Amino acid sequence: MTLQAEHPWPVEIRVRRAERRLEIDYDDGASFSLPFELLRVESPSAEVQGHSPSQKVIVAGKRYVGVRALEPVGNYAVRIVFDDGHDTGIYSWSYLYWLGCEQERIWREYLDALAARGLSREP
C-alpha cells in the first residue's frame, strides 16, 4: 500500500489492556483495532524485520503478550513497550495505518508461516 504525501493522522489512541488491543482512530475516518500479538510479531524493529525481507524473523509464542506502555517518539510515532521486554520498534503513524489496512492478510501470512515452521502462538 502506498500512502499519499499527506498521511492520515491519529486523532485518538486507546490501549485496551483487557482485550489486548490498541485502537486507533485517524483523521480520515479510518479506525483500527490492532491485537497486541500482531503489533509484537510485526514490530518494525531490526530484531524482527531484519535488514531485508529475507532476514525477517517469525516470532512465536506471543498469543498473550501485553503492553506496558506507549511512549511518544517525536510527533510521528510511538514506541511500544511490551511485557516480554521488547521495546525497540518505532511504530510510525503510517506504519500503524498500513497494519490496520492490511491486518487480515498479514495475520493470515503469519499463521501460515508459523504452521510451515511447526511453531505455535502459545507461549
C-alpha positions as CSV (number, residue, x, y, z in Angstrom):
1,M,0.0,0.0,0.0
2,T,1.3,3.4,-0.9
3,L,0.2,6.4,1.2
4,Q,-0.1,9.8,-0.3
5,A,2.2,12.7,0.7
6,E,-0.4,13.7,3.3
7,H,-0.5,10.7,5.6
8,P,-3.6,10.1,7.8
9,W,-3.0,11.4,11.3
10,P,-4.2,9.7,14.5
11,V,-6.8,11.6,16.5
12,E,-7.2,9.1,19.3
13,I,-5.3,6.1,20.5
14,R,-6.6,3.8,23.2
15,V,-4.8,0.9,24.9
16,R,-7.3,-1.8,25.8
17,R,-5.2,-4.0,28.1
18,A,-8.0,-6.4,29.0
19,E,-8.8,-7.0,25.3
20,R,-5.1,-6.9,24.4
21,R,-5.7,-4.4,21.6
22,L,-4.6,-1.0,20.5
23,E,-7.4,1.1,19.0
24,I,-6.5,4.0,16.7
25,D,-8.8,6.5,15.0
26,Y,-7.4,8.5,12.2
27,D,-8.5,11.9,10.8
28,D,-9.6,10.4,7.5
29,G,-12.3,8.4,9.4
30,A,-10.4,5.1,9.5
31,S,-10.4,3.2,12.8
32,F,-8.4,0.1,13.6
33,S,-8.3,-2.3,16.4
34,L,-4.9,-4.0,16.4
35,P,-4.1,-7.0,18.6
36,F,-1.0,-6.7,20.8
37,E,0.2,-10.0,19.4
38,L,0.1,-8.7,15.8
39,L,1.9,-5.5,16.9
40,R,4.6,-7.6,18.6
41,V,5.2,-10.1,15.8
42,E,5.2,-7.3,13.2
43,S,7.4,-5.0,15.2
44,P,9.2,-2.6,12.8
45,S,12.4,-3.3,14.8
46,A,15.5,-4.7,13.1
47,E,15.3,-7.5,15.6
48,V,12.1,-8.7,13.9
49,Q,12.2,-7.3,10.4
50,G,16.0,-7.7,9.9
51,H,17.7,-5.5,7.3
52,S,16.0,-7.1,4.3
53,P,12.8,-9.2,3.7
54,S,14.8,-12.4,3.7
55,Q,16.0,-11.7,7.3
56,K,12.5,-11.3,8.8
57,V,12.1,-13.4,12.0
58,I,8.9,-15.3,12.6
59,V,8.2,-14.6,16.3
60,A,6.3,-17.4,18.0
61,G,4.6,-17.7,21.4
62,K,3.2,-14.2,21.7
63,R,-0.5,-15.0,22.0
64,Y,-0.8,-13.4,25.4
65,V,1.7,-10.6,25.1
66,G,0.8,-7.4,26.8
67,V,1.7,-3.8,26.5
68,R,3.3,-2.0,29.5
69,A,3.5,1.5,27.9
70,L,3.3,3.6,24.8
71,E,6.0,6.3,24.5
72,P,5.7,9.1,22.1
73,V,8.6,9.4,19.5
74,G,8.6,13.0,18.3
75,N,5.2,13.7,16.7
76,Y,5.4,10.9,14.1
77,A,5.4,7.6,16.1
78,V,5.1,5.7,19.3
79,R,7.4,3.1,20.9
80,I,5.5,0.2,22.3
81,V,6.9,-1.4,25.4
82,F,5.7,-5.0,25.6
83,D,5.6,-7.1,28.7
84,D,8.1,-9.6,27.2
85,G,10.8,-6.9,27.3
86,H,10.6,-6.0,23.6
87,D,10.7,-2.2,23.2
88,T,12.9,-1.4,20.1
89,G,10.3,-0.9,17.5
90,I,9.2,2.6,16.5
91,Y,5.7,2.4,15.1
92,S,5.1,5.4,12.8
93,W,1.6,6.6,12.3
94,S,1.8,5.5,8.6
95,Y,3.1,2.0,9.7
96,L,0.2,1.6,12.1
97,Y,-2.2,2.7,9.4
98,W,-0.8,0.2,7.0
99,L,-1.0,-2.6,9.6
100,G,-4.7,-1.7,10.1
101,C,-5.4,-1.7,6.4
102,E,-3.5,-5.0,5.7
103,Q,-4.3,-6.7,9.0
104,E,-6.2,-9.7,7.6
105,R,-3.6,-10.5,5.0
106,I,-0.7,-10.0,7.4
107,W,-2.3,-12.2,10.1
108,R,-3.1,-15.0,7.6
109,E,0.6,-14.9,6.3
110,Y,1.8,-15.0,9.9
111,L,-0.3,-18.0,10.8
112,D,0.8,-19.8,7.6
113,A,4.5,-19.1,8.5
114,L,4.0,-20.5,12.0
115,A,2.4,-23.6,10.6
116,A,5.1,-24.1,8.0
117,R,7.8,-24.0,10.7
118,G,5.9,-26.1,13.3
119,L,5.6,-23.1,15.6
120,S,2.8,-22.0,17.9
121,R,1.2,-18.8,19.1
122,E,1.2,-20.3,22.6
123,P,4.0,-19.3,25.0
